[in-house]
């Protein structure tokens, strides 16, 4: 199996799908630090965990609707070209 642009696109779409289907009530609320927004002082950088949580929330917010056409394209491409 060759690694190309299509394989990279497919891997990214699969990763985004996995992040978008995470349920906040069942899975993410059990993680420490997910529920509340932590206030940082002026000039303080948020921690790695906080940045990951913000990244997950932004993916769920921004990529929900663009993922639908991307998934349709990948499914049709797989059906037509194998």
PyMOL commands that set and color helices and strands:
alter all, ss='L'
color gray80, all
select helices_A, chain A and resi 5-20+28-30+48-62+66-81
alter helices_A, ss='H'
color red, helices_A
deselect
rebuild
show_as cartoon
